[in-house]
């Protein structure tokens, strides 16, 4: 069951938050709901503008960057869509 909650906010803060939410493809209501869900789940509040990877994902991303820098594990570029599709389906 859903419920409605009213909170008092500074008008400029609400407008800035709503604009940022829109830029991120969300509604302000969605941001608040997601934040409260995480707050209850983790029993902590962490706010960041950038996503943070867990340790396993961070290590994988660093390895991907290192491989790309070394020219390893790269495919393409493909001349056309059909070539890319053939590679992916083979």
C-alpha positions as CSV (number, residue, x, y, z in Angstrom):
1,X,0.0,0.0,0.0
2,X,1.3,3.5,-0.9
3,X,0.9,6.5,1.3
4,X,1.5,10.2,0.9
5,X,3.9,12.2,3.1
6,X,4.2,15.9,3.2
7,X,7.5,17.6,4.0
8,X,8.5,21.3,4.2
9,X,11.3,22.2,1.9
10,X,12.8,25.4,0.7
11,X,11.3,26.2,-2.7
12,X,14.6,26.6,-4.4
13,X,15.9,23.4,-3.0
14,X,12.8,21.5,-4.2
15,X,13.1,23.0,-7.7
16,X,16.9,22.2,-7.9
17,X,16.3,18.6,-6.6
18,X,13.4,18.1,-9.0
19,X,15.6,19.4,-11.9
20,X,18.5,17.1,-11.0
21,X,16.1,14.1,-10.6
22,X,14.8,14.8,-14.1
23,X,18.3,15.0,-15.5
24,X,18.9,11.6,-14.0
25,X,15.7,10.2,-15.5
26,X,13.8,10.1,-12.2
27,X,11.1,11.9,-10.4
28,X,11.6,13.7,-7.1
29,X,9.2,11.2,-5.5
30,X,11.3,8.3,-6.9
31,X,14.5,9.9,-5.5
32,X,12.9,10.2,-2.1
33,X,11.5,6.7,-2.1
34,X,14.8,5.2,-3.3
35,X,16.7,7.2,-0.6
36,X,14.3,6.1,2.2
37,X,14.4,2.5,1.0
38,X,18.2,2.4,1.1
39,X,18.2,4.3,4.4
40,X,16.0,1.6,6.0
41,X,17.9,-1.3,4.4
42,X,21.4,-0.1,5.4
43,X,20.5,1.9,8.5
44,X,22.8,4.6,7.2
45,X,22.7,7.6,4.9
46,X,25.3,8.0,2.2
47,X,24.9,10.6,-0.5
48,X,27.1,10.9,-3.5
49,X,26.8,12.4,-7.0
50,X,28.7,9.5,-8.6
51,X,27.9,5.8,-8.3
52,X,30.3,3.8,-6.3
53,X,31.3,0.3,-7.3
54,X,31.6,-2.5,-4.8
55,X,35.2,-3.9,-4.4
56,X,34.7,-6.8,-6.9
57,X,33.3,-4.5,-9.6
58,X,35.9,-1.9,-8.9
59,X,38.7,-4.4,-9.4
60,X,37.0,-5.7,-12.6
61,X,36.7,-2.1,-14.0
62,X,40.4,-1.4,-13.2
63,X,41.4,-4.6,-15.0
64,X,39.2,-3.6,-18.0
65,X,40.9,-0.2,-18.2
66,X,44.3,-1.8,-17.9
67,X,43.5,-4.3,-20.6
68,X,42.2,-1.6,-22.9
69,X,45.3,0.6,-22.3
70,X,47.5,-2.5,-23.2
71,X,45.4,-3.2,-26.3
72,X,44.3,-6.5,-24.9
73,X,40.8,-8.2,-25.2
74,X,39.6,-5.7,-27.8
75,X,37.5,-6.4,-30.8
76,X,36.4,-4.3,-33.7
77,X,36.0,-1.8,-35.1
78,X,33.5,-3.4,-37.4
79,X,32.9,-2.2,-40.9
80,X,29.1,-2.5,-40.6
81,X,26.3,-3.7,-38.4
82,X,26.2,-7.2,-40.0
83,X,29.9,-7.8,-39.2
84,X,29.3,-6.8,-35.6
85,X,26.2,-9.0,-35.4
86,X,28.0,-12.0,-36.9
87,X,30.8,-11.6,-34.4
88,X,28.4,-11.5,-31.5
89,X,26.3,-14.4,-32.7
90,X,29.2,-16.7,-33.5
